[in-house]
Amino acid sequence: MKATELLSMQLEGGRNWLTSLLKDLEGEETVTQPTAAGGNHALWVIGHLACTESGILKGFVEGKESPLSDMNGKYGPGSEPTANVADYPSKEELLAKLDQ
């Protein structure tokens, strides 16, 4: 098995696990922070994973610019999640970006 095939299998398995956890979350639940002290909620995590995965695959593996680089300001290093659902695309839109 090639390293790229292993990476692809791991990413697909992780995505399947993530989407199974997210399927029941809707509306305000998607921006509920995990602790009383805050933290990264589901919509931020999906966006962050999409940006990170795209950056790794396109940038490091293919040597190209990530097609999701415009999302780095909201989901990249140093970004701060908000608890306002209107600040984010829908769960379905973010999952589509993750698939991209």
C-alpha atoms as a printed R data frame, in Angstrom:
    type eleno elety resid chain resno       x      y      z
1   ATOM     1    CA   MET     A     1   0.000  0.000  0.000
2   ATOM     2    CA   LYS     A     2   1.269  3.445 -0.908
3   ATOM     3    CA   ALA     A     3   1.477  6.178  1.725
4   ATOM     4    CA   THR     A     4  -1.079  8.239 -0.202
5   ATOM     5    CA   GLU     A     5  -3.516  5.325 -0.162
6   ATOM     6    CA   LEU     A     6  -3.100  4.968  3.596
7   ATOM     7    CA   LEU     A     7  -3.600  8.704  4.087
8   ATOM     8    CA   SER     A     8  -6.711  8.606  1.921
9   ATOM     9    CA   MET     A     9  -8.153  5.679  3.928
10  ATOM    10    CA   GLN     A    10  -7.450  7.440  7.227
11  ATOM    11    CA   LEU     A    11  -9.036 10.692  6.065
12  ATOM    12    CA   GLU     A    12 -12.111  8.874  4.782
13  ATOM    13    CA   GLY     A    13 -12.472  6.922  8.036
14  ATOM    14    CA   GLY     A    14 -12.148 10.095 10.080
15  ATOM    15    CA   ARG     A    15 -14.692 11.888  7.918
16  ATOM    16    CA   ASN     A    16 -17.175  9.014  8.247
17  ATOM    17    CA   TRP     A    17 -16.756  9.018 12.026
18  ATOM    18    CA   LEU     A    18 -17.196 12.803 12.169
19  ATOM    19    CA   THR     A    19 -20.312 12.880 10.014
20  ATOM    20    CA   SER     A    20 -21.918 10.108 12.064
21  ATOM    21    CA   LEU     A    21 -21.395 12.210 15.202
22  ATOM    22    CA   LEU     A    22 -22.757 15.369 13.564
23  ATOM    23    CA   LYS     A    23 -25.857 13.963 11.886
24  ATOM    24    CA   ASP     A    24 -28.199 14.781 14.784
25  ATOM    25    CA   LEU     A    25 -26.886 18.277 15.567
26  ATOM    26    CA   GLU     A    26 -29.036 21.135 14.268
27  ATOM    27    CA   GLY     A    27 -29.335 24.907 14.717
28  ATOM    28    CA   GLU     A    28 -27.961 26.280 17.981
29  ATOM    29    CA   GLU     A    29 -26.573 22.843 18.925
30  ATOM    30    CA   THR     A    30 -23.967 23.220 16.191
31  ATOM    31    CA   VAL     A    31 -22.458 26.272 17.940
32  ATOM    32    CA   THR     A    32 -22.742 25.047 21.521
33  ATOM    33    CA   GLN     A    33 -19.302 25.315 23.056
34  ATOM    34    CA   PRO     A    34 -18.154 22.117 24.767
35  ATOM    35    CA   THR     A    35 -17.281 23.592 28.164
36  ATOM    36    CA   ALA     A    36 -18.387 26.447 30.399
37  ATOM    37    CA   ALA     A    37 -15.036 28.073 29.602
38  ATOM    38    CA   GLY     A    38 -15.790 28.011 25.852
39  ATOM    39    CA   GLY     A    39 -14.045 25.910 23.263
40  ATOM    40    CA   ASN     A    40 -14.402 24.918 19.651
41  ATOM    41    CA   HIS     A    41 -17.957 23.999 18.675
42  ATOM    42    CA   ALA     A    42 -19.025 21.627 15.892
43  ATOM    43    CA   LEU     A    43 -19.289 24.175 13.046
44  ATOM    44    CA   TRP     A    44 -15.857 25.595 13.806
45  ATOM    45    CA   VAL     A    45 -14.339 22.104 14.010
46  ATOM    46    CA   ILE     A    46 -15.774 21.108 10.604
47  ATOM    47    CA   GLY     A    47 -14.441 24.290  8.995
48  ATOM    48    CA   HIS     A    48 -11.076 23.871 10.692
49  ATOM    49    CA   LEU     A    49 -10.764 20.259  9.523
50  ATOM    50    CA   ALA     A    50 -11.712 21.230  5.962
51  ATOM    51    CA   CYS     A    51  -9.083 24.011  5.882
52  ATOM    52    CA   THR     A    52  -6.418 21.848  7.489
53  ATOM    53    CA   GLU     A    53  -7.049 18.796  5.315
54  ATOM    54    CA   SER     A    54  -7.111 20.892  2.149
55  ATOM    55    CA   GLY     A    55  -3.925 22.693  3.181
56  ATOM    56    CA   ILE     A    56  -2.131 19.424  3.865
57  ATOM    57    CA   LEU     A    57  -3.283 17.655  0.716
58  ATOM    58    CA   LYS     A    58  -2.941 20.570 -1.683
59  ATOM    59    CA   GLY     A    59  -0.023 22.392 -0.070
60  ATOM    60    CA   PHE     A    60   2.240 19.656  1.241
61  ATOM    61    CA   VAL     A    61   1.332 16.716 -0.973
62  ATOM    62    CA   GLU     A    62   0.557 18.412 -4.300
63  ATOM    63    CA   GLY     A    63   2.491 21.671 -3.858
64  ATOM    64    CA   LYS     A    64  -0.534 23.771 -4.844
65  ATOM    65    CA   GLU     A    65  -2.568 26.460 -3.113
66  ATOM    66    CA   SER     A    66  -5.529 25.226 -1.116
67  ATOM    67    CA   PRO     A    67  -8.902 26.005 -2.732
68  ATOM    68    CA   LEU     A    68 -10.173 26.677  0.802
69  ATOM    69    CA   SER     A    69  -7.500 29.215  1.759
70  ATOM    70    CA   ASP     A    70 -10.191 31.924  1.894
71  ATOM    71    CA   MET     A    71 -11.630 30.136  4.959
72  ATOM    72    CA   ASN     A    72  -8.411 30.414  7.016
73  ATOM    73    CA   GLY     A    73  -9.444 33.697  8.659
74  ATOM    74    CA   LYS     A    74 -12.503 32.085 10.233
75  ATOM    75    CA   TYR     A    75 -11.155 28.565 10.834
76  ATOM    76    CA   GLY     A    76  -7.365 28.751 10.726
77  ATOM    77    CA   PRO     A    77  -4.749 29.184 13.461
78  ATOM    78    CA   GLY     A    78  -5.585 31.987 15.867
79  ATOM    79    CA   SER     A    79  -9.252 32.174 14.865
80  ATOM    80    CA   GLU     A    80 -11.839 32.385 17.637
81  ATOM    81    CA   PRO     A    81 -15.166 30.556 17.353
82  ATOM    82    CA   THR     A    82 -18.335 32.490 18.162
83  ATOM    83    CA   ALA     A    83 -21.584 31.098 19.558
84  ATOM    84    CA   ASN     A    84 -23.651 32.856 16.874
85  ATOM    85    CA   VAL     A    85 -24.962 30.321 14.351
86  ATOM    86    CA   ALA     A    86 -25.431 33.149 11.796
87  ATOM    87    CA   ASP     A    87 -21.634 33.627 11.688
88  ATOM    88    CA   TYR     A    88 -21.204 30.256  9.979
89  ATOM    89    CA   PRO     A    89 -22.318 28.430  6.862
90  ATOM    90    CA   SER     A    90 -24.681 25.520  7.450
91  ATOM    91    CA   LYS     A    91 -23.422 22.147  8.618
92  ATOM    92    CA   GLU     A    92 -24.200 20.754  5.164
93  ATOM    93    CA   GLU     A    93 -22.209 23.508  3.425
94  ATOM    94    CA   LEU     A    94 -19.195 22.910  5.665
95  ATOM    95    CA   LEU     A    95 -19.375 19.153  5.168
96  ATOM    96    CA   ALA     A    96 -19.434 19.784  1.395
97  ATOM    97    CA   LYS     A    97 -16.274 21.893  1.806
98  ATOM    98    CA   LEU     A    98 -14.715 19.018  3.751
99  ATOM    99    CA   ASP     A    99 -15.552 16.676  0.858
100 ATOM   100    CA   GLN     A   100 -14.051 19.170 -1.591
